[in-house]
Amino acid sequence: MKIAERDMQAKRMASGDVAVQKRGKGELAEVMQFVADFKQLVKIRLTMTVVFSASIAFLIGSKQQGDINWINWLILTFGGFLVTGSANGFNEIIERDLDKLMKRTADRPIPSGRMTTGQALVLSLIMGIAGTYTLVSLNFIAGLLSVFSIVLYAFIYTPLKRKSPIAVFVGAFPGALPPLIGYYAAFSQNDLAAYSQYNAGAIVMIPLVLFFIQFVWQFPHFWSIAWVLDEDYKRAGFRLLPTMKRDKLSAFMVLFSTLLMFPVSLLPYYFGFGGIVVSIASIAGALLFSWYGLKFFLKRDLASARRVMFTSFFYLPLIQLILLFDFNAL
């Protein structure tokens, strides 16, 4: 009898252990799913690209002053991630019904039903407030620009995508703000005031050139993406190609925008803060860019558009990284 009771108790304990293990696995699966959904909500690859751009600009701003504050660099990286994730979250909330219509976005957490609009809104608000507060702790300008980038991207560019191709031009402004935010984040309020007195070029010309390079780069970048994804975009009513269709004029605009990278990429050298190495690299990159742009204009096919698109992925971060190591303080 005692042996039978022990057997029953052992079975109950074993079944209990199995239940605990199943519950533990279920909770782990939920956590992993939340992490995966969160990464989709903030568009993790886009966010990391933006953070990279801002962090490189921060290091350039630090080299201008002669010293790098790595604690502030970490603060910028964290704050930049939150601000960018917030803007992307608001974007997905606004476009939740449109995302259902496109193949590449139908599985995002909101349109798929894995995350409610309310949950996404709370996450986006928390990230936006925390990110802005974090950047303001570095200086007021960085915080102000971060708020401006969220508003411009989420609430002006996003709804404009369905109304007019000018959305790409409007979206290029918040898209080019990360290097501006990162550069100014490297300075304290007192440093900004001091530089404005004896070296205004360091806090005006350098960040504006960094902004302008990224601003112009976005046109071949987004237009080539719009060409590749045109059919999917049409399902949601997005109008991102210059003429709203895959025609010769839209292809010419892509080619023209790649050619603009020649003069724009030489601006650091012209204003004296970019060395010969980054100038040569910029020219080589612009040549490759324009070569693929020309082939795209002549062929106007998806393969050619993808070459322009993939070139854009590598061009900007590579040039920014080279500029960091070939930077000359003004």
Residue pairs with C-beta under 8 A, 6 or more apart in sequence:
33 114
37 109
37 114
37 115
38 109
38 123
40 107
40 108
40 109
41 85
41 88
41 89
41 92
41 108
41 109
41 110
41 115
41 120
41 123
41 124
42 81
42 84
42 85
42 88
42 89
42 127
43 85
43 88
43 92
46 84
46 88
47 81
47 84
47 85
47 88
48 81
49 317
50 80
50 84
50 178
51 77
51 80
51 81
51 84
51 178
52 317
52 320
53 178
53 179
53 182
53 214
53 316
53 317
53 320
54 76
54 77
54 80
54 178
54 179
54 181
54 182
54 185
55 73
55 76
55 77
55 80
55 182
56 179
56 182
56 317
56 320
56 321
56 323
56 324
57 178
57 179
57 180
57 181
57 182
57 183
57 186
57 207
57 210
57 320
58 72
58 73
58 76
58 182
58 183
58 185
58 186
59 68
59 73
59 186
59 324
60 183
60 186
60 206
60 210
60 323
60 324
60 327
61 182
61 183
61 184
61 185
61 186
61 187
61 206
61 207
62 68
62 69
62 73
62 186
63 324
63 327
63 329
64 186
64 202
64 206
64 273
64 327
64 329
64 330
65 186
65 187
65 191
65 329
66 329
69 186
72 138
72 185
72 186
75 134
75 135
75 137
75 138
75 185
76 135
76 138
76 142
76 181
76 182
76 185
76 186
78 134
79 130
79 131
79 132
79 133
79 134
79 135
79 137
79 138
79 146
80 131
80 135
80 146
80 178
80 181
80 182
81 131
82 127
82 128
82 130
82 131
82 134
83 127
83 128
83 131
83 132
83 135
83 146
83 149
83 150
84 131
84 178
85 124
85 127
85 131
86 124
86 125
86 127
86 128
86 131
86 150
87 128
87 149
87 150
87 153
87 154
87 174
89 120
89 121
89 123
89 124
89 127
90 124
90 128
90 150
90 154
90 155
90 158
91 153
91 154
91 158
92 99
92 108
92 109
92 110
92 120
93 110
93 117
93 120
93 121
93 124
94 154
94 155
94 158
94 159
95 105
95 158
95 236
96 110
96 111
96 117
97 111
98 105
98 162
98 236
98 237
98 238
99 105
99 106
99 108
99 110
99 111
99 236
100 106
100 111
101 235
101 236
102 232
102 233
102 235
102 236
103 232
104 229
104 232
105 111
106 112
109 115
109 120
110 116
110 117
110 120
128 150
131 146
132 143
132 146
132 147
132 150
133 143
135 142
135 143
135 146
135 181
135 185
136 142
136 143
137 143
138 185
138 188
139 184
139 185
139 187
139 188
139 189
139 192
140 189
141 184
141 192
142 181
142 184
142 185
145 177
145 180
145 181
145 184
146 181
148 174
148 177
149 174
149 177
149 178
149 181
150 174
152 170
152 173
152 174
153 171
153 174
153 175
156 170
157 167
157 170
157 171
157 174
160 166
160 167
160 170
160 171
161 167
161 171
161 238
161 239
161 240
162 236
162 237
162 238
162 239
163 239
164 239
165 239
165 240
165 241
165 242
165 243
165 244
167 239
167 240
168 218
168 219
168 222
168 223
168 226
168 240
168 242
171 218
171 222
172 215
172 218
172 219
172 222
173 215
175 214
175 215
175 218
176 211
176 212
176 214
176 215
176 218
177 211
178 214
179 207
179 210
179 211
179 213
179 214
179 320
180 207
180 208
180 210
180 211
183 206
183 207
183 210
184 192
184 203
184 207
187 195
187 203
192 203
195 202
195 203
196 203
199 330
201 271
201 330
202 329
202 330
205 271
205 273
205 330
206 271
206 273
206 330
209 267
209 268
209 271
209 273
212 264
212 267
213 264
213 265
213 267
213 316
213 319
214 316
216 257
216 260
216 261
216 264
217 261
217 264
217 312
217 315
217 316
219 253
219 254
219 257
219 260
220 254
220 257
220 258
220 261
220 289
220 293
220 308
220 312
221 309
221 312
221 313
221 316
222 240
223 240
223 241
223 242
223 250
223 253
223 254
223 257
224 254
224 296
224 305
224 306
224 308
224 309
224 312
225 309
226 233
226 238
226 240
226 241
227 241
227 246
227 250
227 251
227 254
227 302
227 305
228 302
228 305
228 306
228 309
230 241
230 245
230 246
233 239
233 240
241 250
242 249
242 250
242 253
243 249
243 250
246 300
248 297
248 300
251 296
251 297
251 300
252 297
254 293
254 296
254 297
254 305
254 308
255 290
255 293
255 294
255 296
255 297
257 293
258 286
258 289
258 290
258 292
258 293
258 308
259 286
259 290
259 293
261 282
261 285
261 286
261 289
261 290
261 315
262 283
262 286
262 290
265 279
265 282
265 283
265 285
265 286
265 319
266 279
266 282
266 283
267 274
268 274
268 278
268 279
268 282
268 323
269 275
269 276
269 278
269 279
271 330
272 328
272 330
273 327
273 328
273 329
273 330
274 323
274 326
274 327
274 328
275 326
275 327
275 328
276 326
277 322
277 325
277 326
278 319
278 322
278 323
278 326
278 327
281 318
281 319
281 322
282 319
285 311
285 315
285 318
285 319
288 311
288 315
289 308
289 311
289 312
289 315
292 304
292 307
292 308
292 311
293 308
295 304
295 307
296 304
296 305
296 307
296 308
